[in-house]
Amino acid sequence: MEKYFHSVRLEKEKCSGCTNCIKRCPTEAIRVQKGKAKILKERCIDCGECIRVCPYHAKNAVTDPLSSISQFKYKIALPAPALYAQFKMVSQVDKVDRVLSGLKAMGFDDVFEVAKGAEICSKAIAKELEKPGIRPLISSACPAVVRLIQVRFPELLDNVVKVDAPVEVAAKVAKQEFARKNNVDISDIGAYFITPCPAKMTSIKSPLAKEKSDVDGAISILEVYGLLTGQLKSADAKRFEGDKASAKGIGWANSGGEAFAVGEKNALSVDGISNVARALEDIENDKLKDLDFFEGLACTGGCVGGPLVFESAFVAQSRVQKICDEVGFNESIEQKAREYAETGVAATKKQMEAIDVMKLDDDRMEALRKIQKIEELANKLPGMDCGSCGAPSCRALAEDIVRGHAQEMDCVFMLKEKVRYLAEEMVDLASKDKIAEDDGE
């Protein structure tokens, strides 16, 4: 399998082996063995659910430090629209201006909103929906959801809309415009995403539908929050000069914002990775074949609920809506987005492939034998899916046993039955020894 970067990492020294994480992982990518969690890299989609639920903070996300921007001669910040919702201010327009100008004051030469990339993607997706073909089309915006499809629902890969994620489009356009405006070489420009989630970092290091990402790094919202808060409070904070995104682009931060911006009424928006997984099962089983567009977001509430944000998802959702209400819609911005979309700047250049995590053996007959063994073991195990064995389900334990990563006695119920059997054997042996002694007398 191709080497795959993961943003989500485990700090073993902090792990207590509590098993909270194994039940929440949507791809069964975590096991607890020898009292410590273990992340199965081939299954992990970097959704960050384990970061969210770990009470010991043993899971974290690796992102780029702010200092990493110094490796480029020119630096462009790509703020996620969720960033605006982290701060409380009376004037929403003034807040957006201050955030953008604050990022420039932190060392960036320019700022290009990912929300503007989202507006370009909205037009490109709307164009794709005009074409006849597979339905429903599935949003490609959330990399964790796309990875989920690659791992668990590979049959749906053809449903994923052939449009890049907004951050990729924003990075490409930002570099082109900056290079043209300042007459500089694009290779001297670094574009850094201010990210609310680890999956975005992963998609930069291991792109989903291209050989190399146009984004050069991802900096956590949590990392810039403190410094940016100080910039927002500065009395001499200037208004940002340049075009700003309209409500349609900023609204992508909330669940349902993409479908609204695309203009598709026959759409379904689902947030929360477990909810998305259930919806994808329905799509796979043809229960939603009359649907035209599916927007799935791994985090509750949308990107505003990412693991790397400061504010509560519910508070942030409300703030995003207030920003959209105050910013409003801008026809000139929409026209510019439409023109960019028509150039094909948002189109994906590479077919996404399934990630085969179920392959048991290169030899087909041996693989079939192992599948049969898994079925036999799964039927033999109690089926309680208690997680005490360190696997998320009895079937997962059966697969681990066949793969040689676990044993039957890892199941406490099987162990209890074995101990009971041995105890009965010992009593029986003791009884026979007693009888033998009595006969000897």
Solvent accessible surface area in square Angstrom, and as a share of the most:
residue,aa,sasa,rsa
1,M,154,0.69
2,E,148,0.66
3,K,195,0.83
4,Y,42,0.16
5,F,53,0.22
6,H,13,0.06
7,S,0,0.00
8,V,4,0.02
9,R,99,0.36
10,L,39,0.19
11,E,47,0.21
12,K,114,0.48
13,E,136,0.61
14,K,95,0.40
15,C,12,0.07
16,S,63,0.40
17,G,17,0.17
18,C,51,0.31
19,T,40,0.23
20,N,68,0.35
21,C,5,0.03
22,I,1,0.01
23,K,100,0.43
24,R,121,0.44
25,C,22,0.13
26,P,14,0.09
27,T,3,0.02
28,E,59,0.27
29,A,1,0.01
30,I,5,0.02
31,R,6,0.02
32,V,16,0.09
33,Q,60,0.27
34,K,206,0.87
35,G,44,0.42
36,K,70,0.29
37,A,1,0.01
38,K,88,0.37
39,I,29,0.15
40,L,29,0.14
41,K,141,0.60
42,E,73,0.33
43,R,21,0.08
44,C,13,0.08
45,I,4,0.02
46,D,1,0.00
47,C,13,0.08
48,G,1,0.01
49,E,13,0.06
50,C,14,0.08
51,I,32,0.16
52,R,95,0.35
53,V,31,0.18
54,C,12,0.07
55,P,71,0.45
56,Y,106,0.40
57,H,134,0.60
58,A,0,0.00
59,K,9,0.04
60,N,51,0.26
61,A,23,0.18
62,V,55,0.32
63,T,28,0.16
64,D,22,0.12
65,P,68,0.43
66,L,34,0.17
67,S,81,0.52
68,S,22,0.14
69,I,14,0.07
70,S,88,0.57
71,Q,129,0.57
72,F,42,0.17
73,K,137,0.58
74,Y,48,0.18
75,K,39,0.16
76,I,1,0.00
77,A,0,0.00
78,L,0,0.00
79,P,0,0.00
80,A,3,0.03
81,P,11,0.07
82,A,0,0.00
83,L,0,0.00
84,Y,0,0.00
85,A,0,0.00
86,Q,3,0.01
87,F,10,0.04
88,K,173,0.73
89,M,52,0.23
90,V,151,0.87
91,S,44,0.29
92,Q,15,0.07
93,V,44,0.25
94,D,39,0.20
95,K,1,0.00
96,V,4,0.02
97,D,1,0.00
98,R,53,0.19
99,V,0,0.00
100,L,0,0.00
101,S,17,0.11
102,G,4,0.03
103,L,0,0.00
104,K,85,0.36
105,A,65,0.51
106,M,23,0.10
107,G,41,0.39
108,F,7,0.03
109,D,62,0.32
110,D,44,0.23
111,V,8,0.05
112,F,15,0.06
113,E,3,0.01
114,V,9,0.05
115,A,1,0.00
116,K,32,0.14
117,G,0,0.00
118,A,1,0.01
119,E,5,0.02
120,I,6,0.03
121,C,1,0.00
122,S,3,0.02
123,K,37,0.16
124,A,14,0.11
125,I,4,0.02
126,A,30,0.23
127,K,118,0.50
128,E,42,0.19
129,L,23,0.12
130,E,127,0.57
131,K,104,0.44
132,P,132,0.83
133,G,58,0.56
134,I,84,0.43
135,R,62,0.23
136,P,3,0.02
137,L,18,0.09
138,I,0,0.00
139,S,4,0.03
140,S,12,0.08
141,A,12,0.09
142,C,13,0.08
143,P,5,0.03
144,A,2,0.01
145,V,1,0.01
146,V,1,0.00
147,R,17,0.06
148,L,0,0.00
149,I,0,0.00
150,Q,9,0.04
151,V,13,0.07
152,R,89,0.33
153,F,5,0.02
154,P,51,0.32
155,E,122,0.55
156,L,11,0.06
157,L,14,0.07
158,D,82,0.43
159,N,12,0.06
160,V,1,0.01
161,V,2,0.01
162,K,81,0.34
163,V,4,0.02
164,D,12,0.06
165,A,17,0.13
166,P,13,0.08
167,V,5,0.03
168,E,15,0.07
169,V,1,0.00
170,A,0,0.00
171,A,0,0.00
172,K,40,0.17
173,V,1,0.00
174,A,4,0.03
175,K,20,0.08
176,Q,67,0.30
177,E,39,0.17
178,F,17,0.07
179,A,12,0.09
180,R,166,0.61
181,K,172,0.73
182,N,67,0.34
183,N,141,0.72
184,V,34,0.19
185,D,85,0.44
186,I,79,0.40
187,S,85,0.55
188,D,52,0.27
189,I,2,0.01
190,G,0,0.00
191,A,0,0.00
192,Y,1,0.00
193,F,3,0.01
194,I,0,0.00
195,T,0,0.00
196,P,1,0.01
197,C,11,0.06
198,P,0,0.00
199,A,3,0.03
200,K,19,0.08
201,M,4,0.02
202,T,3,0.02
203,S,13,0.08
204,I,12,0.06
205,K,95,0.40
206,S,16,0.11
207,P,29,0.18
208,L,27,0.13
209,A,7,0.06
210,K,23,0.10
211,E,146,0.66
212,K,150,0.64
213,S,7,0.05
214,D,38,0.20
215,V,4,0.02
216,D,38,0.20
217,G,0,0.00
218,A,0,0.00
219,I,0,0.00
220,S,10,0.06
221,I,0,0.00
222,L,86,0.43
223,E,80,0.36
224,V,0,0.00
225,Y,43,0.16
226,G,51,0.49
227,L,88,0.44
228,L,0,0.00
229,T,31,0.18
230,G,43,0.41
231,Q,47,0.21
232,L,13,0.06
233,K,158,0.67
234,S,36,0.23
235,A,107,0.83
236,D,111,0.58
237,A,32,0.25
238,K,160,0.68
239,R,147,0.54
240,F,24,0.10
241,E,159,0.71
242,G,54,0.52
243,D,73,0.38
244,K,56,0.24
245,A,3,0.02
246,S,2,0.01
247,A,6,0.04
248,K,48,0.20
249,G,0,0.00
250,I,1,0.00
251,G,12,0.11
252,W,20,0.07
253,A,0,0.00
254,N,20,0.10
255,S,30,0.20
256,G,24,0.23
257,G,10,0.10
258,E,4,0.02
259,A,11,0.08
260,F,125,0.52
261,A,7,0.05
262,V,14,0.08
263,G,59,0.56
264,E,41,0.18
265,K,199,0.84
266,N,63,0.32
267,A,29,0.23
268,L,63,0.31
269,S,40,0.26
270,V,24,0.14
271,D,38,0.20
272,G,10,0.09
273,I,5,0.02
274,S,62,0.40
275,N,64,0.33
276,V,0,0.00
277,A,6,0.05
278,R,138,0.51
279,A,10,0.08
280,L,0,0.00
281,E,67,0.30
282,D,48,0.25
283,I,9,0.05
284,E,63,0.28
285,N,92,0.47
286,D,92,0.47
287,K,141,0.60
288,L,47,0.23
289,K,134,0.57
290,D,125,0.65
291,L,20,0.10
292,D,41,0.21
293,F,0,0.00
294,F,0,0.00
295,E,2,0.01
296,G,3,0.03
297,L,11,0.05
298,A,5,0.04
299,C,9,0.05
300,T,69,0.40
301,G,4,0.04
302,G,1,0.01
303,C,33,0.20
304,V,0,0.00
305,G,6,0.06
306,G,4,0.04
307,P,21,0.13
308,L,14,0.07
309,V,22,0.13
310,F,115,0.48
311,E,37,0.17
312,S,51,0.33
313,A,17,0.13
314,F,145,0.60
315,V,62,0.36
316,A,0,0.00
317,Q,54,0.24
318,S,54,0.35
319,R,34,0.12
320,V,1,0.00
321,Q,97,0.43
322,K,112,0.47
323,I,0,0.00
324,C,15,0.09
325,D,102,0.53
326,E,83,0.37
327,V,46,0.27
328,G,21,0.20
329,F,120,0.50
330,N,65,0.33
331,E,117,0.53
332,S,78,0.50
333,I,16,0.08
334,E,17,0.08
335,Q,75,0.33
336,K,78,0.33
337,A,5,0.04
338,R,80,0.29
339,E,92,0.41
340,Y,38,0.14
341,A,17,0.13
342,E,126,0.56
343,T,101,0.59
344,G,30,0.29
345,V,16,0.09
346,A,1,0.00
347,A,42,0.33
348,T,26,0.15
349,K,140,0.59
350,K,76,0.32
351,Q,93,0.41
352,M,18,0.08
353,E,125,0.56
354,A,55,0.43
355,I,29,0.15
356,D,80,0.41
357,V,12,0.07
358,M,108,0.48
359,K,111,0.47
360,L,23,0.11
361,D,45,0.23
362,D,127,0.66
363,D,75,0.39
364,R,189,0.69
365,M,139,0.62
366,E,52,0.23
367,A,17,0.13
368,L,85,0.42
369,R,127,0.46
370,K,36,0.15
371,I,79,0.40
372,Q,111,0.49
373,K,85,0.36
374,I,7,0.03
375,E,70,0.31
376,E,89,0.40
377,L,5,0.02
378,A,22,0.17
379,N,127,0.65
380,K,117,0.50
381,L,8,0.04
382,P,58,0.36
383,G,51,0.49
384,M,119,0.53
385,D,61,0.32
386,C,63,0.38
387,G,4,0.04
388,S,66,0.43
389,C,29,0.17
390,G,5,0.04
391,A,2,0.01
392,P,11,0.07
393,S,20,0.13
394,C,16,0.09
395,R,115,0.42
396,A,4,0.03
397,L,4,0.02
398,A,0,0.00
399,E,15,0.07
400,D,7,0.04
401,I,31,0.16
402,V,26,0.15
403,R,77,0.28
404,G,62,0.60
405,H,107,0.48
406,A,24,0.19
407,Q,113,0.50
408,E,47,0.21
409,M,67,0.30
410,D,53,0.27
411,C,8,0.05
412,V,66,0.38
413,F,77,0.32
414,M,27,0.12
415,L,81,0.40
416,K,149,0.63
417,E,87,0.39
418,K,89,0.38
419,V,84,0.48
420,R,116,0.42
421,Y,109,0.42
422,L,85,0.42
423,A,47,0.37
424,E,89,0.40
425,E,72,0.32
426,M,134,0.60
427,V,104,0.60
428,D,65,0.34
429,L,104,0.52
430,A,60,0.47
431,S,54,0.35
432,K,116,0.49
433,D,85,0.44
434,K,120,0.51
435,I,101,0.51
436,A,63,0.49
437,E,109,0.49
438,D,72,0.37
439,D,117,0.60
440,G,69,0.67
441,E,179,0.80
